Amino acid sequence: MISRQWRGLAKSSRADAYVEHLHAETFPAIRALPGFQGASILRRALPEGVEFLVVTQWASLEAIRAFAGDAVDVAVVPEKVQEMMVDYDRVVRHYEVVS
């Protein structure tokens, strides 16, 4: 299993809208992809905004390609989400889940 991790710092006023976007748009779309196994949203308040760590679980890097394309390390951040953010990762981190 592969854990895909992305960090974004949302504007405080847009943090709840970002969570809603994940639940209404992103997660339903990726749930339909073969190899998708689950997702978590972690958040913490910081002085400059609300930091999110979005962790998705996939069966393989090949499964991730169906979502991210051939450049699996490039973050998929729609323009709508970019506007909600103060800063965000342009690349993601992938980890092999060992236990």
MARDOFI-943707 format. One record per atom (N, C-alpha, C): atom name; residue number from 1; x, y, z. Coordinates in Angstrom, 2 decimals. Example, Ala and Ser with C-alpha at 12.3 -4.5 7.8 and 13.67 -1.06 7.14 Angstrom:
! residues 2
atom N | n 1 | c1 13.19 | c2 -5.69 | c3 7.80
atom CA | n 1 | c1 12.30 | c2 -4.50 | c3 7.80
atom C | n 1 | c1 13.20 | c2 -3.30 | c3 7.80
atom N | n 2 | c1 12.85 | c2 -2.25 | c3 7.08
atom CA | n 2 | c1 13.67 | c2 -1.06 | c3 7.14
atom C | n 2 | c1 12.90 | c2 0.03 | c3 7.87
***
This chain:
! residues 99
atom N | n 1 | c1 0.85 | c2 -1.18 | c3 0.00
atom CA | n 1 | c1 0.00 | c2 0.00 | c3 0.00
atom C | n 1 | c1 0.90 | c2 1.24 | c3 0.00
atom N | n 2 | c1 0.41 | c2 2.28 | c3 -0.66
atom CA | n 2 | c1 1.13 | c2 3.55 | c3 -0.76
atom C | n 2 | c1 0.30 | c2 4.65 | c3 -0.08
atom N | n 3 | c1 0.97 | c2 5.43 | c3 0.77
atom CA | n 3 | c1 0.36 | c2 6.60 | c3 1.40
atom C | n 3 | c1 0.81 | c2 7.83 | c3 0.64
atom N | n 4 | c1 -0.14 | c2 8.61 | c3 0.14
atom CA | n 4 | c1 0.14 | c2 9.85 | c3 -0.59
atom C | n 4 | c1 -0.20 | c2 11.00 | c3 0.34
atom N | n 5 | c1 0.77 | c2 11.90 | c3 0.58
atom CA | n 5 | c1 0.58 | c2 12.96 | c3 1.56
atom C | n 5 | c1 0.83 | c2 14.33 | c3 0.95
atom N | n 6 | c1 -0.12 | c2 15.24 | c3 1.23
atom CA | n 6 | c1 -0.06 | c2 16.60 | c3 0.70
atom C | n 6 | c1 -0.40 | c2 17.57 | c3 1.82
atom N | n 7 | c1 0.32 | c2 18.71 | c3 1.87
atom CA | n 7 | c1 0.09 | c2 19.73 | c3 2.88
atom C | n 7 | c1 -0.32 | c2 21.03 | c3 2.23
atom N | n 8 | c1 -1.34 | c2 21.66 | c3 2.82
atom CA | n 8 | c1 -1.76 | c2 22.97 | c3 2.36
atom C | n 8 | c1 -2.08 | c2 23.85 | c3 3.55
atom N | n 9 | c1 -1.80 | c2 25.13 | c3 3.42
atom CA | n 9 | c1 -2.14 | c2 26.11 | c3 4.45
atom C | n 9 | c1 -3.27 | c2 26.97 | c3 3.92
atom N | n 10 | c1 -4.47 | c2 26.75 | c3 4.47
atom CA | n 10 | c1 -5.65 | c2 27.47 | c3 4.00
atom C | n 10 | c1 -5.80 | c2 28.80 | c3 4.73
atom N | n 11 | c1 -6.41 | c2 29.76 | c3 4.03
atom CA | n 11 | c1 -6.82 | c2 30.99 | c3 4.68
atom C | n 11 | c1 -7.83 | c2 30.59 | c3 5.77
atom N | n 12 | c1 -7.72 | c2 31.20 | c3 6.94
atom CA | n 12 | c1 -8.62 | c2 30.83 | c3 8.04
atom C | n 12 | c1 -10.08 | c2 30.91 | c3 7.64
atom N | n 13 | c1 -10.42 | c2 31.92 | c3 6.87
atom CA | n 13 | c1 -11.81 | c2 32.12 | c3 6.46
atom C | n 13 | c1 -12.28 | c2 31.09 | c3 5.43
atom N | n 14 | c1 -11.35 | c2 30.34 | c3 4.84
atom CA | n 14 | c1 -11.71 | c2 29.37 | c3 3.79
atom C | n 14 | c1 -11.50 | c2 27.92 | c3 4.21
atom N | n 15 | c1 -11.08 | c2 27.69 | c3 5.45
atom CA | n 15 | c1 -10.75 | c2 26.35 | c3 5.91
atom C | n 15 | c1 -11.94 | c2 25.40 | c3 5.83
atom N | n 16 | c1 -13.10 | c2 25.83 | c3 6.30
atom CA | n 16 | c1 -14.28 | c2 24.96 | c3 6.25
atom C | n 16 | c1 -14.72 | c2 24.70 | c3 4.81
atom N | n 17 | c1 -14.56 | c2 25.68 | c3 3.96
atom CA | n 17 | c1 -14.90 | c2 25.50 | c3 2.54
atom C | n 17 | c1 -13.98 | c2 24.47 | c3 1.89
atom N | n 18 | c1 -12.73 | c2 24.44 | c3 2.31
atom CA | n 18 | c1 -11.81 | c2 23.46 | c3 1.76
atom C | n 18 | c1 -12.22 | c2 22.04 | c3 2.17
atom N | n 19 | c1 -12.57 | c2 21.86 | c3 3.42
atom CA | n 19 | c1 -13.03 | c2 20.54 | c3 3.88
atom C | n 19 | c1 -14.29 | c2 20.13 | c3 3.11
atom N | n 20 | c1 -15.19 | c2 21.05 | c3 2.91
atom CA | n 20 | c1 -16.40 | c2 20.76 | c3 2.14
atom C | n 20 | c1 -16.05 | c2 20.36 | c3 0.71
atom N | n 21 | c1 -15.09 | c2 21.05 | c3 0.10
atom CA | n 21 | c1 -14.65 | c2 20.70 | c3 -1.25
atom C | n 21 | c1 -14.13 | c2 19.26 | c3 -1.29
atom N | n 22 | c1 -13.34 | c2 18.88 | c3 -0.31
atom CA | n 22 | c1 -12.83 | c2 17.51 | c3 -0.28
atom C | n 22 | c1 -13.97 | c2 16.50 | c3 -0.20
atom N | n 23 | c1 -14.93 | c2 16.76 | c3 0.70
atom CA | n 23 | c1 -16.05 | c2 15.81 | c3 0.88
atom C | n 23 | c1 -17.01 | c2 15.80 | c3 -0.30
atom N | n 24 | c1 -17.22 | c2 16.92 | c3 -0.93
atom CA | n 24 | c1 -18.22 | c2 17.01 | c3 -2.01
atom C | n 24 | c1 -17.65 | c2 16.70 | c3 -3.39
atom N | n 25 | c1 -16.37 | c2 16.99 | c3 -3.61
atom CA | n 25 | c1 -15.82 | c2 16.85 | c3 -4.96
atom C | n 25 | c1 -14.66 | c2 15.86 | c3 -5.05
atom N | n 26 | c1 -13.60 | c2 16.10 | c3 -4.28
atom CA | n 26 | c1 -12.40 | c2 15.28 | c3 -4.44
atom C | n 26 | c1 -12.62 | c2 13.83 | c3 -4.03
atom N | n 27 | c1 -13.10 | c2 13.60 | c3 -2.82
atom CA | n 27 | c1 -13.22 | c2 12.23 | c3 -2.35
atom C | n 27 | c1 -14.22 | c2 11.40 | c3 -3.15
atom N | n 28 | c1 -15.38 | c2 11.93 | c3 -3.53
atom CA | n 28 | c1 -16.27 | c2 11.12 | c3 -4.38
atom C | n 28 | c1 -15.62 | c2 10.73 | c3 -5.70
atom N | n 29 | c1 -14.83 | c2 11.63 | c3 -6.28
atom CA | n 29 | c1 -14.18 | c2 11.33 | c3 -7.56
atom C | n 29 | c1 -13.12 | c2 10.24 | c3 -7.40
atom N | n 30 | c1 -12.32 | c2 10.31 | c3 -6.35
atom CA | n 30 | c1 -11.25 | c2 9.30 | c3 -6.22
atom C | n 30 | c1 -11.76 | c2 7.98 | c3 -5.66
atom N | n 31 | c1 -12.88 | c2 8.00 | c3 -4.94
atom CA | n 31 | c1 -13.46 | c2 6.73 | c3 -4.46
atom C | n 31 | c1 -13.81 | c2 5.80 | c3 -5.62
atom N | n 32 | c1 -14.11 | c2 6.38 | c3 -6.76
atom CA | n 32 | c1 -14.50 | c2 5.58 | c3 -7.93
atom C | n 32 | c1 -13.30 | c2 4.95 | c3 -8.64
atom N | n 33 | c1 -12.08 | c2 5.34 | c3 -8.27
atom CA | n 33 | c1 -10.90 | c2 4.83 | c3 -8.97
atom C | n 33 | c1 -10.44 | c2 3.50 | c3 -8.39
atom N | n 34 | c1 -10.14 | c2 2.53 | c3 -9.25
atom CA | n 34 | c1 -9.60 | c2 1.26 | c3 -8.77
atom C | n 34 | c1 -8.29 | c2 1.50 | c3 -8.00
atom N | n 35 | c1 -8.17 | c2 0.86 | c3 -6.88
atom CA | n 35 | c1 -6.95 | c2 0.97 | c3 -6.09
atom C | n 35 | c1 -6.98 | c2 2.01 | c3 -4.99
atom N | n 36 | c1 -8.00 | c2 2.88 | c3 -4.99
atom CA | n 36 | c1 -8.12 | c2 3.86 | c3 -3.90
atom C | n 36 | c1 -8.61 | c2 3.11 | c3 -2.66
atom N | n 37 | c1 -7.97 | c2 3.36 | c3 -1.52
atom CA | n 37 | c1 -8.31 | c2 2.60 | c3 -0.31
atom C | n 37 | c1 -8.78 | c2 3.44 | c3 0.87
atom N | n 38 | c1 -8.65 | c2 4.74 | c3 0.81
atom CA | n 38 | c1 -9.13 | c2 5.56 | c3 1.92
atom C | n 38 | c1 -8.42 | c2 6.90 | c3 1.99
atom N | n 39 | c1 -8.95 | c2 7.77 | c3 2.87
atom CA | n 39 | c1 -8.38 | c2 9.11 | c3 3.00
atom C | n 39 | c1 -8.61 | c2 9.65 | c3 4.41
atom N | n 40 | c1 -7.70 | c2 10.51 | c3 4.82
atom CA | n 40 | c1 -7.83 | c2 11.22 | c3 6.10
atom C | n 40 | c1 -7.51 | c2 12.69 | c3 5.87
atom N | n 41 | c1 -8.19 | c2 13.54 | c3 6.64
atom CA | n 41 | c1 -7.91 | c2 14.97 | c3 6.64
atom C | n 41 | c1 -7.45 | c2 15.32 | c3 8.04
atom N | n 42 | c1 -6.25 | c2 15.85 | c3 8.15
atom CA | n 42 | c1 -5.74 | c2 16.33 | c3 9.43
atom C | n 42 | c1 -5.64 | c2 17.84 | c3 9.35
atom N | n 43 | c1 -5.96 | c2 18.53 | c3 10.45
atom CA | n 43 | c1 -5.90 | c2 19.99 | c3 10.44
atom C | n 43 | c1 -5.39 | c2 20.50 | c3 11.76
atom N | n 44 | c1 -4.75 | c2 21.68 | c3 11.69
atom CA | n 44 | c1 -4.32 | c2 22.37 | c3 12.91
atom C | n 44 | c1 -4.30 | c2 23.86 | c3 12.63
atom N | n 45 | c1 -4.71 | c2 24.62 | c3 13.63
atom CA | n 45 | c1 -4.73 | c2 26.07 | c3 13.51
atom C | n 45 | c1 -3.32 | c2 26.62 | c3 13.76
atom N | n 46 | c1 -2.92 | c2 27.53 | c3 12.90
atom CA | n 46 | c1 -1.65 | c2 28.23 | c3 13.02
atom C | n 46 | c1 -1.92 | c2 29.72 | c3 12.95
atom N | n 47 | c1 -1.00 | c2 30.55 | c3 13.39
atom CA | n 47 | c1 -1.23 | c2 32.01 | c3 13.33
atom C | n 47 | c1 -1.52 | c2 32.51 | c3 11.91
atom N | n 48 | c1 -0.91 | c2 31.89 | c3 10.89
atom CA | n 48 | c1 -1.08 | c2 32.37 | c3 9.52
atom C | n 48 | c1 -2.22 | c2 31.70 | c3 8.75
atom N | n 49 | c1 -2.92 | c2 30.74 | c3 9.37
atom CA | n 49 | c1 -4.03 | c2 30.07 | c3 8.70
atom C | n 49 | c1 -4.30 | c2 28.71 | c3 9.31
atom N | n 50 | c1 -4.93 | c2 27.84 | c3 8.54
atom CA | n 50 | c1 -5.23 | c2 26.48 | c3 9.01
atom C | n 50 | c1 -4.47 | c2 25.51 | c3 8.12
atom N | n 51 | c1 -3.58 | c2 24.75 | c3 8.74
atom CA | n 51 | c1 -2.79 | c2 23.79 | c3 7.99
atom C | n 51 | c1 -3.54 | c2 22.47 | c3 7.88
atom N | n 52 | c1 -3.54 | c2 21.91 | c3 6.67
atom CA | n 52 | c1 -4.14 | c2 20.62 | c3 6.41
atom C | n 52 | c1 -3.09 | c2 19.65 | c3 5.93
atom N | n 53 | c1 -3.19 | c2 18.42 | c3 6.37
atom CA | n 53 | c1 -2.42 | c2 17.33 | c3 5.81
atom C | n 53 | c1 -3.46 | c2 16.33 | c3 5.30
atom N | n 54 | c1 -3.47 | c2 16.13 | c3 4.00
atom CA | n 54 | c1 -4.41 | c2 15.19 | c3 3.38
atom C | n 54 | c1 -3.62 | c2 13.94 | c3 3.04
atom N | n 55 | c1 -4.06 | c2 12.82 | c3 3.60
atom CA | n 55 | c1 -3.38 | c2 11.54 | c3 3.42
atom C | n 55 | c1 -4.35 | c2 10.59 | c3 2.74
atom N | n 56 | c1 -3.96 | c2 10.11 | c3 1.57
atom CA | n 56 | c1 -4.77 | c2 9.12 | c3 0.88
atom C | n 56 | c1 -3.99 | c2 7.82 | c3 0.80
atom N | n 57 | c1 -4.71 | c2 6.72 | c3 0.77
atom CA | n 57 | c1 -4.12 | c2 5.39 | c3 0.71
atom C | n 57 | c1 -4.49 | c2 4.74 | c3 -0.62
atom N | n 58 | c1 -3.50 | c2 4.16 | c3 -1.26
atom CA | n 58 | c1 -3.67 | c2 3.56 | c3 -2.58
atom C | n 58 | c1 -3.02 | c2 2.19 | c3 -2.62
atom N | n 59 | c1 -3.52 | c2 1.34 | c3 -3.48
atom CA | n 59 | c1 -2.95 | c2 -0.01 | c3 -3.62
atom C | n 59 | c1 -1.55 | c2 0.03 | c3 -4.22
atom N | n 60 | c1 -1.28 | c2 1.00 | c3 -5.10
atom CA | n 60 | c1 0.00 | c2 1.05 | c3 -5.80
atom C | n 60 | c1 0.20 | c2 2.42 | c3 -6.44
atom N | n 61 | c1 1.40 | c2 2.67 | c3 -6.91
atom CA | n 61 | c1 1.66 | c2 3.90 | c3 -7.67
atom C | n 61 | c1 0.88 | c2 3.89 | c3 -8.98
atom N | n 62 | c1 0.68 | c2 2.73 | c3 -9.56
atom CA | n 62 | c1 -0.12 | c2 2.63 | c3 -10.78
atom C | n 62 | c1 -1.55 | c2 3.12 | c3 -10.53
atom N | n 63 | c1 -2.11 | c2 2.80 | c3 -9.39
atom CA | n 63 | c1 -3.45 | c2 3.28 | c3 -9.04
atom C | n 63 | c1 -3.46 | c2 4.80 | c3 -8.91
atom N | n 64 | c1 -2.41 | c2 5.36 | c3 -8.34
atom CA | n 64 | c1 -2.32 | c2 6.81 | c3 -8.18
atom C | n 64 | c1 -2.27 | c2 7.50 | c3 -9.54
atom N | n 65 | c1 -1.64 | c2 6.88 | c3 -10.52
atom CA | n 65 | c1 -1.55 | c2 7.47 | c3 -11.86
atom C | n 65 | c1 -2.93 | c2 7.75 | c3 -12.46
atom N | n 66 | c1 -3.92 | c2 6.94 | c3 -12.12
atom CA | n 66 | c1 -5.28 | c2 7.18 | c3 -12.63
atom C | n 66 | c1 -5.83 | c2 8.50 | c3 -12.11
atom N | n 67 | c1 -5.35 | c2 8.94 | c3 -10.95
atom CA | n 67 | c1 -5.79 | c2 10.20 | c3 -10.36
atom C | n 67 | c1 -4.86 | c2 11.35 | c3 -10.76
atom N | n 68 | c1 -3.55 | c2 11.13 | c3 -10.66
atom CA | n 68 | c1 -2.59 | c2 12.21 | c3 -10.78
atom C | n 68 | c1 -1.93 | c2 12.32 | c3 -12.15
atom N | n 69 | c1 -2.06 | c2 11.30 | c3 -12.98
atom CA | n 69 | c1 -1.36 | c2 11.29 | c3 -14.25
atom C | n 69 | c1 0.03 | c2 10.70 | c3 -14.10
atom N | n 70 | c1 0.81 | c2 10.76 | c3 -15.17
atom CA | n 70 | c1 2.12 | c2 10.13 | c3 -15.17
atom C | n 70 | c1 3.10 | c2 10.75 | c3 -14.18
atom N | n 71 | c1 2.97 | c2 12.04 | c3 -13.94
atom CA | n 71 | c1 3.85 | c2 12.73 | c3 -12.98
atom C | n 71 | c1 3.22 | c2 12.62 | c3 -11.59
atom N | n 72 | c1 3.32 | c2 11.43 | c3 -11.00
atom CA | n 72 | c1 2.60 | c2 11.16 | c3 -9.74
atom C | n 72 | c1 3.05 | c2 12.03 | c3 -8.58
atom N | n 73 | c1 4.25 | c2 12.60 | c3 -8.65
atom CA | n 73 | c1 4.74 | c2 13.44 | c3 -7.56
atom C | n 73 | c1 4.23 | c2 14.88 | c3 -7.62
atom N | n 74 | c1 3.61 | c2 15.26 | c3 -8.72
atom CA | n 74 | c1 3.08 | c2 16.61 | c3 -8.85
atom C | n 74 | c1 1.70 | c2 16.66 | c3 -8.17
atom N | n 75 | c1 1.52 | c2 17.65 | c3 -7.31
atom CA | n 75 | c1 0.25 | c2 17.79 | c3 -6.59
atom C | n 75 | c1 -0.88 | c2 18.15 | c3 -7.56
atom N | n 76 | c1 -2.05 | c2 17.59 | c3 -7.28
atom CA | n 76 | c1 -3.26 | c2 17.91 | c3 -8.04
atom C | n 76 | c1 -4.03 | c2 18.92 | c3 -7.20
atom N | n 77 | c1 -3.94 | c2 20.20 | c3 -7.60
atom CA | n 77 | c1 -4.56 | c2 21.28 | c3 -6.81
atom C | n 77 | c1 -5.38 | c2 22.13 | c3 -7.77
atom N | n 78 | c1 -6.70 | c2 21.91 | c3 -7.80
atom CA | n 78 | c1 -7.54 | c2 22.71 | c3 -8.70
atom C | n 78 | c1 -7.45 | c2 24.20 | c3 -8.38
atom N | n 79 | c1 -7.68 | c2 25.01 | c3 -9.40
atom CA | n 79 | c1 -7.62 | c2 26.46 | c3 -9.22
atom C | n 79 | c1 -8.52 | c2 26.93 | c3 -8.08
atom N | n 80 | c1 -9.70 | c2 26.33 | c3 -7.97
atom CA | n 80 | c1 -10.64 | c2 26.66 | c3 -6.89
atom C | n 80 | c1 -9.97 | c2 26.49 | c3 -5.52
atom N | n 81 | c1 -9.19 | c2 25.43 | c3 -5.36
atom CA | n 81 | c1 -8.50 | c2 25.17 | c3 -4.09
atom C | n 81 | c1 -7.32 | c2 26.12 | c3 -3.93
atom N | n 82 | c1 -6.59 | c2 26.39 | c3 -4.98
atom CA | n 82 | c1 -5.46 | c2 27.31 | c3 -4.90
atom C | n 82 | c1 -5.90 | c2 28.65 | c3 -4.33
atom N | n 83 | c1 -7.09 | c2 29.10 | c3 -4.69
atom CA | n 83 | c1 -7.60 | c2 30.38 | c3 -4.20
atom C | n 83 | c1 -7.93 | c2 30.36 | c3 -2.72
atom N | n 84 | c1 -8.11 | c2 29.16 | c3 -2.15
atom CA | n 84 | c1 -8.42 | c2 29.02 | c3 -0.72
atom C | n 84 | c1 -7.15 | c2 29.01 | c3 0.14
atom N | n 85 | c1 -6.01 | c2 28.86 | c3 -0.51
atom CA | n 85 | c1 -4.76 | c2 28.60 | c3 0.21
atom C | n 85 | c1 -3.88 | c2 29.84 | c3 0.35
atom N | n 86 | c1 -3.14 | c2 29.88 | c3 1.45
atom CA | n 86 | c1 -2.05 | c2 30.83 | c3 1.65
atom C | n 86 | c1 -0.80 | c2 30.26 | c3 0.97
atom N | n 87 | c1 -0.62 | c2 28.95 | c3 1.16
atom CA | n 87 | c1 0.52 | c2 28.23 | c3 0.59
atom C | n 87 | c1 0.14 | c2 26.76 | c3 0.51
atom N | n 88 | c1 0.80 | c2 26.03 | c3 -0.38
atom CA | n 88 | c1 0.53 | c2 24.60 | c3 -0.49
atom C | n 88 | c1 1.68 | c2 23.90 | c3 -1.18
atom N | n 89 | c1 1.80 | c2 22.62 | c3 -0.93
atom CA | n 89 | c1 2.84 | c2 21.82 | c3 -1.57
atom C | n 89 | c1 2.55 | c2 21.68 | c3 -3.06
atom N | n 90 | c1 3.58 | c2 21.89 | c3 -3.85
atom CA | n 90 | c1 3.46 | c2 21.68 | c3 -5.30
atom C | n 90 | c1 3.76 | c2 20.23 | c3 -5.66
atom N | n 91 | c1 4.43 | c2 19.55 | c3 -4.76
atom CA | n 91 | c1 4.70 | c2 18.12 | c3 -4.94
atom C | n 91 | c1 4.17 | c2 17.38 | c3 -3.72
atom N | n 92 | c1 3.90 | c2 16.11 | c3 -3.91
atom CA | n 92 | c1 3.40 | c2 15.27 | c3 -2.81
atom C | n 92 | c1 4.49 | c2 14.30 | c3 -2.40
atom N | n 93 | c1 4.29 | c2 13.69 | c3 -1.25
atom CA | n 93 | c1 5.20 | c2 12.66 | c3 -0.78
atom C | n 93 | c1 4.47 | c2 11.32 | c3 -0.80
atom N | n 94 | c1 5.16 | c2 10.28 | c3 -1.25
atom CA | n 94 | c1 4.61 | c2 8.93 | c3 -1.25
atom C | n 94 | c1 5.45 | c2 8.07 | c3 -0.31
atom N | n 95 | c1 4.77 | c2 7.30 | c3 0.50
atom CA | n 95 | c1 5.43 | c2 6.40 | c3 1.43
atom C | n 95 | c1 4.84 | c2 5.00 | c3 1.26
atom N | n 96 | c1 5.69 | c2 4.01 | c3 1.29
atom CA | n 96 | c1 5.23 | c2 2.63 | c3 1.32
atom C | n 96 | c1 4.78 | c2 2.35 | c3 2.75
atom N | n 97 | c1 3.58 | c2 1.85 | c3 2.90
atom CA | n 97 | c1 3.07 | c2 1.50 | c3 4.24
atom C | n 97 | c1 3.62 | c2 0.13 | c3 4.60
atom N | n 98 | c1 4.38 | c2 0.07 | c3 5.69
atom CA | n 98 | c1 5.03 | c2 -1.19 | c3 6.07
atom C | n 98 | c1 4.33 | c2 -1.90 | c3 7.22
atom N | n 99 | c1 3.49 | c2 -1.19 | c3 7.96
atom CA | n 99 | c1 2.69 | c2 -1.86 | c3 8.99
atom C | n 99 | c1 1.52 | c2 -0.99 | c3 9.37
***
